[in-house]
Amino acid sequence: MYFLIFRYGPMYGVQIAFKDFNLFQGINGSEWIGFDAFREVFGMKEFYSSLRNTFMLNFLDLIVSFPAPIILAIMLYEVKSVWFKKISQTLLYIPHFISWVIIGGIVYQLFGNQSGMVNGLLESMGLNPIPFLTEKNPWLITYLFTGVWQSAGWGTILYLAALTGVNRELFEAAEVDGATRMKKILYITLPSIKPTIITLLILNLGKMVSIGFDRPYIIGNTAVREYSDVLSTFVYRIGLESGQYTLATVVGLFQAVVGLVFILGSNYISKKVTGDGIL
């Protein structure tokens, strides 16, 4: 029922991409224009710069944010103290439930150029302030760090769930054989969660051209717009601010088709290399 209403139902609106959509005439009353809107979007420089930024931010996120939950899950799994493990899990999960609007406020309070607490501390120590939010490299680091902080704890749930199914006798046998903790992680823990890692990696690769609106829009600003403008903010500008619904739908359809190609391609490669896939 969920997929029928929220996934397949909205696909009816995809035809807007091939029509000169008029809000008052509706979808059925609007005139067909074929691929004219696609030619217009693909001729816009802003589209390619936002596409480049989307790829760049997603690729960096994949490198930095994807391994973080795996590392956290392994670390928590190795902790023997039950109370410490429960408190750690709770503290790590909390950021996932905080709105990006609030997180954005925290980021600006901490890393703002003029009033940020971190720069205030640096200046009190006689050091130069760091332009965390107004220059490319510091902004990228801030963007990635914020993403890891917000999502890594929640992502560990899946890996911890996978680890609960590991046979403890394997670890006991490894200890009898004199295996170190690192060897047990390399030869027992990681192979045990390999299917989960591959599944999530394929799903993440399928989102390489899709990116959430909140994070780049809230943490970004005019000083770093050259790097923070992504497809979702591009769609917001041309779709809602400019009222060009046809162009916004074209970009959305483009993201869906490219995402499908990425999922099928990564699944094919994964099956060839590891023998595991999701399809």
Phi, psi and chi 1 to 4 in degrees:
 res  aa     phi    psi   chi1   chi2   chi3   chi4
   1 MET       -  -42.0 -174.2   60.5   72.3      -
   2 TYR   -59.8  -46.8  169.6   81.4      -      -
   3 PHE   -68.2  -34.7  -78.0   94.9      -      -
   4 LEU   -64.0  -42.4  -78.6  175.4      -      -
   5 ILE   -81.0  -46.4  -64.3  174.8      -      -
   6 PHE  -100.8  -13.7  -64.1  103.7      -      -
   7 ARG  -112.5  -54.6  -62.6  -64.4 -178.7 -176.0
   8 TYR   -83.0  -34.8  -66.4  108.5      -      -
   9 GLY   -57.2  -49.9      -      -      -      -
  10 PRO   -63.3  -14.7  -25.8   35.7      -      -
  11 MET   -64.0  -19.4  -70.6  175.4   70.4      -
  12 TYR   -59.2  -32.7  175.7   75.0      -      -
  13 GLY   -76.3   -6.8      -      -      -      -
  14 VAL   -61.0  -27.3  168.7      -      -      -
  15 GLN   -64.0  -14.3   57.5 -179.2  -54.1      -
  16 ILE   -59.1  -30.0  -67.2  175.0      -      -
  17 ALA   -63.5  -20.4      -      -      -      -
  18 PHE  -109.7   13.0  -55.1   95.4      -      -
  19 LYS  -128.9  153.2  -71.8 -169.7  169.2 -172.2
  20 ASP   -82.5   80.2 -177.3   14.5      -      -
  21 PHE   -64.2  127.7 -179.8   68.9      -      -
  22 ASN  -117.2  124.4 -174.3  -55.0      -      -
  23 LEU   -60.1  -33.1 -166.8   62.2      -      -
  24 PHE   -84.0  -26.7  -61.0  101.4      -      -
  25 GLN   -86.5  -18.0  -66.0  175.8  -20.1      -
  26 GLY    79.1  177.8      -      -      -      -
  27 ILE   -66.0  -47.4  -64.4  176.4      -      -
  28 ASN   -69.8  -30.5  -66.7  -31.5      -      -
  29 GLY   -85.5  -12.9      -      -      -      -
  30 SER   -75.0  153.7  -60.5      -      -      -
  31 GLU   -82.4  139.6 -179.7 -175.6   -2.3      -
  32 TRP   -71.0  136.5  -71.1   98.4      -      -
  33 ILE  -128.2    9.3   57.8  171.5      -      -
  34 GLY    64.1 -129.4      -      -      -      -
  35 PHE  -100.9   18.8  -70.4   91.9      -      -
  36 ASP   -59.2  -41.2  -71.9   -5.1      -      -
  37 ALA   -66.8  -35.2      -      -      -      -
  38 PHE   -63.8  -43.4  -73.8   84.3      -      -
  39 ARG   -62.9  -37.4  -78.4 -171.5  -79.7  -88.3
  40 GLU   -67.2  -44.2 -174.9  175.6  -11.4      -
  41 VAL   -64.9  -45.9  167.9      -      -      -
  42 PHE   -70.6   -8.4  -65.7  147.7      -      -
  43 GLY   -97.5    1.6      -      -      -      -
  44 MET   -93.5  129.1  -60.4  169.4   74.0      -
  45 LYS   -64.9  -36.4  -73.1 -176.6  179.8  178.5
  46 GLU   -60.7  -33.0  -75.8 -177.1  -48.9      -
  47 PHE   -63.7  -44.6  169.2   73.8      -      -
  48 TYR   -70.7  -35.6  -68.9  103.0      -      -
  49 SER   -68.4  -39.1   62.8      -      -      -
  50 SER   -70.1  -34.4   59.0      -      -      -
  51 LEU   -65.0  -43.6  178.7   61.7      -      -
  52 ARG   -60.8  -45.5  178.4 -155.7   62.5 -164.8
  53 ASN   -64.6  -37.2  -68.9  -21.6      -      -
  54 THR   -62.3  -46.4  -58.1      -      -      -
  55 PHE   -61.2  -45.8  -90.0  120.8      -      -
  56 MET   -62.5  -49.5  177.2 -174.0   69.7      -
  57 LEU   -66.7  -39.4  -66.3  179.4      -      -
  58 ASN   -67.5  -38.7  -80.7  -24.5      -      -
  59 PHE   -64.9  -45.2  179.5   71.3      -      -
  60 LEU   -64.2  -38.8  -68.3  173.5      -      -
  61 ASP   -61.6  -39.9 -113.3  -13.2      -      -
  62 LEU   -63.8  -39.2 -167.3   66.9      -      -
  63 ILE   -72.1  -42.2  -66.4  174.1      -      -
  64 VAL   -90.8  -48.1  176.8      -      -      -
  65 SER   -83.3  -30.0  -61.2      -      -      -
  66 PHE   -66.2  -44.6 -175.7   75.5      -      -
  67 PRO   -72.2  -21.4  -12.5   27.6      -      -
  68 ALA   -56.5  -49.5      -      -      -      -
  69 PRO   -63.8  -31.8  -16.4   27.2      -      -
  70 ILE   -65.3  -46.8  -58.8  172.3      -      -
  71 ILE   -63.5  -44.2  -63.6  169.7      -      -
  72 LEU   -62.0  -43.0  -83.0  174.8      -      -
  73 ALA   -62.8  -42.6      -      -      -      -
  74 ILE   -65.2  -41.6  -68.1  173.0      -      -
  75 MET   -62.9  -44.4  -69.9  172.5   66.2      -
  76 LEU   -66.9  -35.8  -73.2  172.9      -      -
  77 TYR   -65.4  -30.4 -171.0   69.0      -      -
  78 GLU   -80.6  -16.3  -67.7  -66.8  -40.4      -
  79 VAL   -71.2  131.3  172.1      -      -      -
  80 LYS   -90.9  -30.1  -57.5  -60.2 -179.4 -173.2
  81 SER   -72.2  117.9  172.1      -      -      -
  82 VAL   -66.3  -44.6  176.2      -      -      -
  83 TRP   -65.6  -39.6   68.2  -92.8      -      -
  84 PHE   -65.7  -37.9 -178.9   78.7      -      -
  85 LYS   -65.0  -42.6 -175.2 -176.4  -71.1 -172.2
  86 LYS   -66.5  -42.4  -73.0 -176.1  176.8  178.2
  87 ILE   -64.8  -42.5  -68.2  174.4      -      -
  88 SER   -62.0  -44.8  -58.6      -      -      -
  89 GLN   -60.7  -44.6  -73.3  175.6  -30.4      -
  90 THR   -61.4  -46.5  -56.5      -      -      -
  91 LEU   -64.5  -34.1  -67.9  175.5      -      -
  92 LEU   -75.5  -30.2  -71.1  169.0      -      -
  93 TYR   -76.9  -30.0  -62.9  159.5      -      -
  94 ILE   -52.8  -46.2  -74.2  174.9      -      -
  95 PRO   -56.5  -26.9  -26.0   35.2      -      -
  96 HIS   -63.4  -26.6  174.6   77.8      -      -
  97 PHE   -94.2    1.9  -60.6   99.9      -      -
  98 ILE   -91.8  134.0  -58.8  175.7      -      -
  99 SER   -63.2  147.0  161.2      -      -      -
 100 TRP   -64.5  -24.4  -89.0  108.9      -      -
 101 VAL   -64.8  -43.9  175.6      -      -      -
 102 ILE   -68.6  -42.6  -63.4  174.1      -      -
 103 ILE   -60.1  -41.2  -67.7  176.2      -      -
 104 GLY   -59.8  -40.7      -      -      -      -
 105 GLY   -62.9  -41.4      -      -      -      -
 106 ILE   -63.3  -43.0  -65.1  172.1      -      -
 107 VAL   -60.1  -45.1  168.3      -      -      -
 108 TYR   -69.3  -32.5  -84.7   91.1      -      -
 109 GLN   -68.8  -34.1  -72.2  -66.1  -38.3      -
 110 LEU   -84.7  -43.7  -74.0  175.1      -      -
 111 PHE  -114.2   10.3  -58.0  112.5      -      -
 112 GLY   -60.4  148.4      -      -      -      -
 113 ASN   -65.6  -44.7  -75.5   -2.3      -      -
 114 GLN   -92.4  -45.7  -58.3  -62.1  -32.4      -
 115 SER  -111.2    6.5   57.8      -      -      -
 116 GLY   -68.0  141.5      -      -      -      -
 117 MET   -65.2  -38.2  -67.8  174.2   61.7      -
 118 VAL   -65.6  -46.8  175.3      -      -      -
 119 ASN   -66.8  -33.6  -83.6  -31.0      -      -
 120 GLY   -62.1  -40.5      -      -      -      -
 121 LEU   -66.4  -41.9 -178.7   63.0      -      -
 122 LEU   -62.1  -42.8  -69.4  174.8      -      -
 123 GLU   -65.7  -37.8  -73.1 -179.0  -18.6      -
 124 SER   -65.8  -22.3   67.5      -      -      -
 125 MET   -93.0    5.1  -62.8  168.3   63.1      -
 126 GLY    82.5   15.3      -      -      -      -
 127 LEU  -101.8  157.7  -59.5  173.5      -      -
 128 ASN   -74.9  143.4  -67.4  -35.1      -      -
 129 PRO   -68.2  153.8   23.3  -32.1      -      -
 130 ILE  -105.9  127.3  -61.2  172.5      -      -
 131 PRO   -76.8   71.3   28.2  -32.8      -      -
 132 PHE   -57.1  -34.9  -70.5  106.0      -      -
 133 LEU  -114.1    4.6  -58.0  174.2      -      -
 134 THR  -124.6   -3.9   53.9      -      -      -
 135 GLU  -127.8  151.9  -72.0 -168.8    8.3      -
 136 LYS   -52.9  -63.1  179.7 -174.6  176.0 -177.7
 137 ASN   -63.7  -47.2  -69.3  -27.1      -      -
 138 PRO   -60.7  -36.5  -24.4   34.5      -      -
 139 TRP   -66.2  -41.2 -177.9   82.1      -      -
 140 LEU   -62.3  -42.2  -77.6  174.7      -      -
 141 ILE   -63.5  -43.3  -67.1  171.3      -      -
 142 THR   -61.9  -43.3  -53.6      -      -      -
 143 TYR   -60.4  -47.1  176.3   88.6      -      -
 144 LEU   -68.9  -42.8  -66.5  171.2      -      -
 145 PHE   -60.5  -42.0  167.8   77.1      -      -
 146 THR   -63.2  -40.5  -51.4      -      -      -
 147 GLY   -64.6  -42.2      -      -      -      -
 148 VAL   -63.6  -44.8  170.3      -      -      -
 149 TRP   -61.5  -38.9  176.8   73.3      -      -
 150 GLN   -77.0  -33.7 -166.7  -91.1  -13.6      -
 151 SER  -114.1  -19.8   62.3      -      -      -
 152 ALA   -61.5  -42.7      -      -      -      -
 153 GLY   -62.2  -42.4      -      -      -      -
 154 TRP   -66.6  -37.4 -177.0 -106.7      -      -
 155 GLY   -65.9  -23.3      -      -      -      -
 156 THR   -68.8  -19.7   57.4      -      -      -
 157 ILE   -56.8  -46.2  -68.1  176.0      -      -
 158 LEU   -63.8  -42.5  -67.9  173.8      -      -
 159 TYR   -71.6  -37.0  -65.3  109.5      -      -
 160 LEU   -65.1  -37.4  -76.7  172.5      -      -
 161 ALA   -63.1  -40.0      -      -      -      -
 162 ALA   -66.5  -36.7      -      -      -      -
 163 LEU   -71.4  -25.5  -75.4  170.4      -      -
 164 THR   -65.6  -19.3   56.2      -      -      -
 165 GLY   -88.8   -0.3      -      -      -      -
 166 VAL   -75.4  134.5 -179.8      -      -      -
 167 ASN   -69.1  118.1 -171.3  -11.8      -      -
 168 ARG   -65.2  -22.0  -63.5  -62.1  -57.0 -179.8
 169 GLU   -64.3  -25.6  -68.6 -179.3   -4.2      -
 170 LEU   -64.7  -41.2  -67.6  173.9      -      -
 171 PHE   -68.8  -40.3  -68.0   98.4      -      -
 172 GLU   -64.8  -39.5  -66.5  168.1    3.5      -
 173 ALA   -66.1  -37.8      -      -      -      -
 174 ALA   -65.9  -38.0      -      -      -      -
 175 GLU   -65.4  -39.1  -74.2  177.3    2.7      -
 176 VAL   -62.2  -35.8  171.8      -      -      -
 177 ASP   -80.0   -0.6  -68.0  -21.9      -      -
 178 GLY    84.6   19.4      -      -      -      -
 179 ALA   -69.9  138.2      -      -      -      -
 180 THR   -77.0  170.5   61.9      -      -      -
 181 ARG   -61.2  -40.7  176.4  168.8  -68.7 -172.2
 182 MET   -64.4  -40.0 -176.6   56.1   68.3      -
 183 LYS   -66.1  -36.3  -76.6 -173.0  176.1  178.7
 184 LYS   -65.9  -36.6  -73.8 -171.2  -77.6 -173.8
 185 ILE   -66.6  -44.0  -69.0  173.0      -      -
 186 LEU   -70.2  -38.7  -69.9  175.5      -      -
 187 TYR  -103.5  -11.3  -63.5  109.6      -      -
 188 ILE  -122.4  -54.8  -60.1  175.5      -      -
 189 THR   -65.8  -55.2  -53.6      -      -      -
 190 LEU   -62.4  -45.5  -77.2  175.3      -      -
 191 PRO   -60.5  -30.0  -25.6   35.9      -      -
 192 SER   -68.5  -32.1  -60.4      -      -      -
 193 ILE  -102.8   10.4   60.1  174.2      -      -
 194 LYS   -57.7  -45.0 -170.4 -179.1   79.7  170.8
 195 PRO   -59.3  -38.7  -23.7   34.8      -      -
 196 THR   -65.7  -42.4  -53.6      -      -      -
 197 ILE   -61.4  -45.2  -65.6  173.9      -      -
 198 ILE   -64.7  -43.0  -69.2  172.9      -      -
 199 THR   -60.3  -47.8  -59.2      -      -      -
 200 LEU   -68.8  -33.3  -66.0  178.5      -      -
 201 LEU   -65.7  -42.6  179.5   61.5      -      -
 202 ILE   -63.7  -42.7  -68.9  172.2      -      -
 203 LEU   -64.4  -37.6  -67.0  175.9      -      -
 204 ASN   -68.1  -37.8  -85.6  -80.7      -      -
 205 LEU   -65.6  -31.5  -73.1  171.6      -      -
 206 GLY   -68.3  -14.5      -      -      -      -
 207 LYS  -103.2   17.3  -62.2  175.9 -177.0  174.1
 208 MET   -63.5  -27.6  -73.3  -61.1  -75.4      -
 209 VAL  -104.3    5.7  -71.2      -      -      -
 210 SER  -114.8  137.4  -60.7      -      -      -
 211 ILE  -146.7  141.7 -170.7  167.1      -      -
 212 GLY   -61.6  151.2      -      -      -      -
 213 PHE   -80.3  -40.6  171.7   78.9      -      -
 214 ASP   -59.0  -52.6  -62.2   -7.6      -      -
 215 ARG   -62.3  -55.7 -174.2  173.4  159.4 -156.7
 216 PRO   -66.5  -30.6   20.7  -29.5      -      -
 217 TYR   -72.2  -42.5 -176.8   76.6      -      -
 218 ILE   -77.2  -43.8  -68.9  171.7      -      -
 219 ILE   -78.9  -25.5  -61.3  178.1      -      -
 220 GLY   -75.0  167.1      -      -      -      -
 221 ASN  -159.1  177.4   54.5   70.8      -      -
 222 THR   -63.4  -28.6   53.1      -      -      -
 223 ALA   -67.0  -29.9      -      -      -      -
 224 VAL  -119.0   22.9  -68.2      -      -      -
 225 ARG   -61.9  -27.8 -175.4  166.8  178.2  176.2
 226 GLU   -58.9  -26.1 -176.8 -178.4   -6.8      -
 227 TYR  -111.2  -23.2  -42.4  107.5      -      -
 228 SER   -93.6  -10.2   65.0      -      -      -
 229 ASP   -78.3  111.9 -169.7   23.6      -      -
 230 VAL  -117.6  179.7  -66.0      -      -      -
 231 LEU   -60.8  -36.8  -75.1  176.9      -      -
 232 SER   -67.4  -39.0   55.4      -      -      -
 233 THR   -73.2  -31.8   54.6      -      -      -
 234 PHE   -63.3  -44.1  175.6   70.4      -      -
 235 VAL   -64.0  -38.5  167.6      -      -      -
 236 TYR   -61.3  -43.4  171.7   74.8      -      -
 237 ARG   -66.7  -49.4  -76.1 -156.7  -46.1  -80.1
 238 ILE   -80.5  -26.1   63.9  171.3      -      -
 239 GLY   -84.9  -54.8      -      -      -      -
 240 LEU   -91.6  -44.9  -67.0 -179.9      -      -
 241 GLU   -73.3  -38.4  -70.1 -172.8  -13.3      -
 242 SER   -99.1  -11.2  -56.9      -      -      -
 243 GLY    72.0   19.4      -      -      -      -
 244 GLN   -93.8   75.9  -58.2  179.6   76.9      -
 245 TYR   -64.8  -33.1  -56.5  107.7      -      -
 246 THR   -62.5  -45.3  -61.4      -      -      -
 247 LEU   -66.0  -39.6  -59.0 -174.7      -      -
 248 ALA   -63.0  -39.0      -      -      -      -
 249 THR   -67.6  -35.8  -51.6      -      -      -
 250 VAL   -60.1  -44.9  166.8      -      -      -
 251 VAL   -64.4  -42.0  177.6      -      -      -
 252 GLY   -62.0  -42.1      -      -      -      -
 253 LEU   -65.9  -39.4 -176.2   57.8      -      -
 254 PHE   -59.7  -44.6  168.2   80.8      -      -
 255 GLN   -62.2  -41.2  -71.2  177.2  -71.3      -
 256 ALA   -65.4  -43.9      -      -      -      -
 257 VAL   -67.6  -45.9  172.1      -      -      -
 258 VAL   -65.3  -39.0  175.2      -      -      -
 259 GLY   -60.6  -40.7      -      -      -      -
 260 LEU   -63.2  -41.5  177.7   62.9      -      -
 261 VAL   -63.2  -41.4  171.5      -      -      -
 262 PHE   -63.6  -42.8  -92.7   77.7      -      -
 263 ILE   -64.0  -47.2  -77.0 -176.2      -      -
 264 LEU   -64.6  -40.7  -66.0  177.0      -      -
 265 GLY   -65.4  -47.2      -      -      -      -
 266 SER   -67.6  -33.6   54.2      -      -      -
 267 ASN   -66.5  -39.9 -177.2   68.1      -      -
 268 TYR   -63.9  -46.3  176.0   78.5      -      -
 269 ILE   -64.0  -41.7  -65.5  171.1      -      -
 270 SER   -61.3  -41.7  174.6      -      -      -
 271 LYS   -64.8  -38.1  -82.2 -170.6  171.6  179.8
 272 LYS   -68.3  -39.2  -72.0  -70.1 -177.7 -175.2
 273 VAL   -85.7  -47.6  175.2      -      -      -
 274 THR  -109.0  -17.4   66.4      -      -      -
 275 GLY    87.1   -4.7      -      -      -      -
 276 ASP  -111.4  147.1  -67.7  -37.8      -      -
 277 GLY  -160.3 -178.6      -      -      -      -
 278 ILE  -108.6   -7.5   60.6  174.0      -      -
 279 LEU  -122.1      -  -61.8  173.6      -      -
